[in-house]
Amino acid sequence: MTSPTTTLTSNDDDSSEAATDVATKNAAFSRSRFPFIAGLLVAVIGLAVGIGSALIGVSKGSEWGWTSGTTVACILGRLVVLLFWGWYELRVTSPLVDQRTSAHRPILLTNIAAVLIGFGMTAQSIVVPQLLQIPEATGYGLGQSILAAGLWMAPGGLMMMLFSPVSSTMITRFGARVTLSVGAVIVSAGYLVAVLLMDAPWQLMVASIVARSGVGVAYAAMPTLTMGSTPAADAASGVGVNALMRSVGTTVAGAVMAAILTSSAIDLGGTVIPDATAFRLCFLVGALAAVAGALVVLLVPHHRQARLETRGGADHADLPGQEQPLSVQ
């Protein structure tokens, strides 16, 4: 018969061994987690510095001079930082952006389209409020208050919301590829309306309504297209990278619009104000970006071909019960 003392000693030994084992595993986990966190910080900082320096160079180029040492340093520095960032990301086990997957044609084209369409989605919301608020004394300004400018643009936001169900229906019927292209074309049409009609607040409201309707159609189609072009195991990463590319497009739009608006200006009572030509050029650049995005989207393969190109076709037999990707035709 085992004595209570012996049983208690055995239990204490087991508890001690379990505690030691847990402590060892926690220490090993902490050691393995540090390189991952350090690598993630390097990747995030490198990407932020690379993109940020380029945006500073573009937005300040007209002020500093496009051939000035500061502007050139920002642009060339961006190339150096991003090249190092790409080299580093290819060599870590858990990259912030899986560049090997992102380099496949379907995903690469989708991300390029995200940058262009993100640019097109944002440029008008930067330019139109300024044009609405410029004094009427310029001959082209509309002299609206901040509140009035916001109210003139509000219908565009409502149209974006109303067209979201339309986007869902179009994706189901025609596929994300066609839906995204149609949305981008509608966005470009909104910019062209603004180029031709910018003499009254209601005209810019119409342009905003058209452009925002296109944004409502295109917005939901972008992640759907990405998921259809990305292997299922990498779907979350693919959508995240695509969202990043869209954000890059919106950020670049701000820098480019600022550069255009400051490149052609007039002096009104000691205040430098962009002239009408600068605003029209902004609208044309936004239209071109949206059209270019639509054309790039049309180059993205249909979902079956896209999955085959991305994965090499090794695991794409249509097996019974296999989950099929969302339609991105």
Secondary structure, DSSP 8 states (H G I E B T S, - for coil): ---HHHHHHHHHHHHHHHHHHHHHHHHHHHHHHHHHHHHHHHHHHHHHHHHHHHHHHHHHHHHH-TTSHHHHHHHHHHHHHHHHHHHHHTTSSS-SS-HHHHTSHHHHHHHHHHHHHHHHHHHHHHHHHHHHHS-GGGSS-----HHHHHHHHHHHHHHHHHTHHHHHHHHHHH-HHHHHHHHHHHHHHHHHHHHH--SSHHHHHHHHHHHHHHHHHHHTHHHHHHHHHS-GGGHHHHHHHHHHHHHHHHHHHHHHHHHHHHHSEEEETTEEEE-HHHHHHHHHHHHHHHHHHHHHHHHS--HHHHHHHHHTTTT----TT--------
